[in-house]
Amino acid sequence: MPAITFNPKVTQVEEAVVVTPVETQLSVVEPTQLAVVERPSRNIFAESNIDASDLKIPRINLVQKVGNLCDKFPPGSFVFQQEVVLAKPGEQFAAVVLNIDKFFQEQVVYGSGEYGRKVRTKEEVEELGGTTTFGVVGKPYFPQGADITLCVKAPENISDEGETSFPFEFEGENYALAIYTVTKSSYTSLAKEIFTDRVYALKGGLHLGEYRIKSELARNAANSWYLPVPTRPKKYNNPAKAEFFAELMAL
């Protein structure tokens, strides 16, 4: 079993806020033979009084044309913990999906500083007097979303300082855990594709495949914004690499 190697230059990371909407078409790649790796039973918290909820996992942002990040990074860039550019506009970054959790969150007035109520099921939405259907008069709207846990590969030519944020090493490549939150149309184009792959192309486990994600500019009559565009996995991880990601799933 390959051991997870930690980069000794680990520093504390800070959480960021995620912005995304989406619509895309994906190219279908027929899977080759996949190696199914069982999720390990090892629990690194077994001999302590902490659990996974005590971890502070960095977030990924897709930079839009509004907001604080566009003052530092080009719109259309993917940024890790508001510091490291994973991909500039037109580029892709590599990531393996370790987990995906669906939710419904109440839509509030943009810029109000308020956070909508967040629940896990449609039944809970109904108990709050809300609806998951857009445009229903007199009921708060709860669009669907998902928190996606990714294992992200460090970009090429990253600085030594930036590399400290990618503490997991496998065969000379550095990785980091990150949360990417998608809602509304970004849920449709990204989360639904991942859910579909979990049933079909990656039914042995999402950690068996690698995604490449880039941004594309979308427009409607009034606005334009950048969307995260995934591909179906172009590459399937060999058994040793799949086991490495499976161990990260157990953290």
C-alpha positions in Angstrom: 0.0 0.0 0.0 1.5 3.4 -1.0 2.0 5.7 2.0 0.7 9.2 2.0 3.8 11.5 2.2 3.4 14.9 3.8 5.5 17.8 2.6 7.3 19.1 5.7 6.7 22.7 4.7 3.0 22.7 5.7 1.5 26.0 6.7 -2.0 26.9 7.9 -4.5 27.8 5.2 -7.4 30.1 5.1 -10.9 29.6 3.9 -12.3 31.5 0.9 -15.7 32.1 -0.5 -16.7 30.4 -3.8 -18.6 32.0 -6.7 -19.8 29.9 -9.7 -22.7 29.4 -12.2 -22.5 26.9 -15.2 -23.5 25.4 -18.5 -21.3 23.1 -20.7 -21.1 20.1 -22.9 -18.8 17.3 -22.1 -16.9 14.9 -24.4 -17.5 11.3 -23.7 -14.5 9.1 -23.2 -15.1 5.3 -23.1 -13.5 3.8 -20.0 -10.8 1.3 -20.2 -10.4 -1.4 -17.5 -10.6 0.2 -14.0 -8.9 -1.0 -10.9 -11.4 -0.9 -8.0 -9.7 0.0 -4.7 -11.4 -0.5 -1.4 -11.6 2.5 0.9 -9.1 1.8 3.7 -10.4 1.4 7.2 -7.5 3.4 8.8 -8.7 6.3 10.9 -6.1 8.9 11.7 -8.4 10.3 14.4 -8.9 7.0 16.3 -6.5 7.9 19.1 -7.5 11.5 19.5 -10.5 13.6 20.5 -10.6 15.4 17.1 -12.5 14.4 13.9 -12.7 15.6 10.3 -15.0 18.5 11.3 -12.0 20.1 13.1 -10.0 20.4 9.9 -9.9 23.7 8.0 -9.9 22.7 4.3 -9.0 25.4 1.7 -11.5 26.5 -0.9 -11.3 27.1 -4.6 -12.6 30.3 -6.3 -13.5 30.9 -9.9 -12.7 34.6 -10.3 -15.5 36.7 -11.7 -15.5 40.2 -13.1 -16.9 41.6 -9.8 -15.6 41.0 -6.3 -12.4 41.4 -4.4 -10.5 38.7 -6.2 -10.7 40.4 -9.6 -8.4 43.1 -8.3 -5.6 40.5 -7.8 -6.3 37.9 -10.5 -7.6 37.8 -14.1 -11.3 37.0 -14.3 -11.7 33.4 -15.4 -8.8 32.2 -13.2 -9.2 29.4 -10.7 -7.6 30.3 -7.4 -6.7 28.1 -4.4 -7.1 29.6 -0.9 -7.2 33.1 -2.5 -3.4 32.8 -3.1 -2.3 30.2 -5.6 -3.5 30.3 -9.3 -4.5 26.8 -10.3 -5.4 27.8 -13.9 -5.4 31.0 -15.8 -8.2 31.7 -18.4 -7.9 29.2 -21.1 -5.9 26.7 -18.9 -7.0 23.6 -17.0 -6.2 22.2 -13.6 -6.2 18.6 -12.7 -8.3 17.3 -9.8 -9.7 14.0 -8.4 -13.1 14.0 -6.7 -13.0 12.4 -3.3 -16.5 13.3 -2.1 -19.6 15.3 -3.1 -22.4 16.4 -0.8 -25.7 17.8 -2.1 -27.6 20.6 -0.3 -30.3 23.2 -0.8 -29.6 26.8 0.3 -32.1 29.7 0.5 -31.5 32.5 -2.0 -31.1 35.9 -0.4 -30.6 39.4 -1.9 -27.1 39.7 -3.3 -25.0 42.1 -1.3 -27.2 41.9 1.8 -24.5 40.2 3.8 -27.0 37.6 4.9 -26.6 33.8 4.4 -29.6 31.7 3.4 -30.7 28.8 5.4 -29.0 25.6 4.3 -30.6 22.1 4.4 -29.9 18.7 2.9 -33.3 17.5 1.6 -36.4 18.7 -0.2 -38.5 17.7 2.8 -36.5 20.1 5.0 -37.1 22.8 2.4 -40.8 22.2 2.6 -40.8 22.2 6.4 -39.3 25.7 6.2 -42.1 26.9 3.9 -39.7 27.0 0.9 -39.6 25.7 -2.6 -37.0 24.2 -4.9 -38.8 25.6 -8.0 -37.8 29.0 -9.2 -40.4 31.7 -9.6 -43.0 30.5 -7.1 -44.6 33.6 -5.6 -44.7 33.8 -1.8 -42.2 31.1 -1.0 -38.4 31.4 -0.4 -36.4 29.8 -3.2 -33.9 27.0 -2.3 -31.7 26.2 -5.3 -29.7 23.0 -5.2 -25.9 23.0 -4.7 -23.0 20.7 -3.8 -19.8 20.8 -1.8 -17.2 18.9 -3.8 -14.1 17.7 -2.0 -11.2 17.6 -4.5 -7.6 16.5 -4.4 -5.9 19.1 -6.5 -2.6 18.8 -8.2 -0.1 21.6 -7.6 0.3 23.7 -10.8 3.6 23.5 -12.7 6.3 26.0 -11.9 4.8 26.7 -8.5 7.0 28.6 -6.1 8.5 27.0 -3.0 6.3 29.1 -0.8 3.2 28.1 -2.8 4.2 24.4 -2.7 3.8 24.4 1.1 0.0 24.5 0.5 0.2 21.1 -1.3 1.4 18.8 1.5 0.6 15.3 0.0 3.1 13.7 -2.3 2.9 10.8 -4.7 5.7 9.9 -7.1 7.1 13.4 -7.2 3.7 15.2 -7.6 2.2 17.4 -4.9 -1.5 17.5 -4.0 -3.8 19.4 -1.7 -7.4 18.9 -0.5 -9.9 21.6 -1.3 -13.6 22.3 -1.3 -15.3 23.7 -4.4 -18.9 24.7 -3.9 -21.3 24.9 -6.9 -24.9 26.1 -7.0 -27.7 26.8 -9.5 -26.5 26.3 -13.1 -23.0 25.3 -11.9 -24.6 22.5 -10.0 -26.3 21.3 -13.2 -23.1 21.3 -15.3 -20.5 20.2 -12.8 -22.2 18.3 -9.9 -24.7 16.4 -12.1 -21.9 15.2 -14.3 -20.0 14.0 -11.3 -23.1 12.2 -9.9 -23.6 10.6 -13.4 -20.0 9.5 -13.5 -20.3 7.9 -10.0 -23.2 5.8 -11.4 -21.6 4.9 -14.8 -18.0 5.7 -15.8 -16.6 5.7 -12.2 -19.0 3.4 -10.4 -16.1 1.7 -8.7 -15.3 5.1 -7.0 -14.8 8.7 -8.1 -11.1 8.5 -7.0 -10.4 6.1 -9.9 -10.5 9.0 -12.5 -9.0 12.4 -13.0 -10.9 15.5 -14.2 -9.6 18.5 -16.0 -11.5 21.7 -15.3 -11.3 25.1 -17.1 -13.4 28.2 -17.3 -15.6 29.5 -20.1 -17.4 32.8 -20.5 -21.2 32.5 -20.5 -23.7 35.3 -21.5 -27.3 36.1 -21.2 -29.2 39.3 -22.3 -28.0 41.3 -19.3 -24.8 39.8 -18.0 -21.8 37.6 -18.6 -19.9 35.4 -16.2 -17.3 32.6 -16.1 -18.3 29.0 -15.6 -16.3 26.0 -14.6 -16.3 23.4 -17.4 -15.4 19.8 -16.5 -14.4 17.0 -18.8 -15.2 13.4 -18.2 -12.1 11.7 -16.8 -9.5 11.6 -19.6 -7.2 9.5 -17.5 -7.9 6.6 -15.2 -5.6 6.2 -12.2 -3.5 3.1 -12.0 -4.0 0.9 -8.9 -1.2 2.4 -6.8 -2.3 6.0 -7.5 -6.0 5.1 -6.9 -5.1 3.7 -3.5 -3.2 6.9 -2.7 -6.4 8.9 -3.3 -8.5 6.3 -1.5 -6.4 6.9 1.6 -7.0 10.6 1.3 -10.7 9.9 1.3 -10.2 8.4 4.7 -8.8 11.5 6.3 
